[in-house]
Amino acid sequence: MEKMFDKEFVSYVVKSIVDNPNDVLIERTVDEMGVLITLQVNPQDMGYVIGKAGSTAKAIRTLLRIVGARNNARVNLKILEPEGSTRQESSINSLDDQPAEDLSKAVDDLEI
């Protein structure tokens, strides 16, 4: 029987941090590249799973790789984006949005 510690691990971690644990769907597939864990959560819980700047998702992936390594398997996590979701653009203005004269003025105002 094939052990599925990786799937159980993801299930435990994700269900612990979301508001809707009954909506968590996890699928495990194995191919020549290794194990792929596909995660789907309630759209309202995506922020909890992704975390600020992707930090939570990155941490889960790192720990999942360790779980896989202990079981001699290469494990990856894919988080499915909910249908109809739109990613919000960053509220911080990028330098490309500012006119060139504003940028040159800002550079001139710097005290070095």
Secondary structure, DSSP 8 states (H G I E B T S, - for coil): ----HHHHHHHHHHHHH-S-GGG-EEEEEEETTEEEEEEE--GGGHHHHH-GGGHHHHHHHHHHHHHHHHTT--EEEEE---TT------SS--GGGS-HHHHHHHHHH---
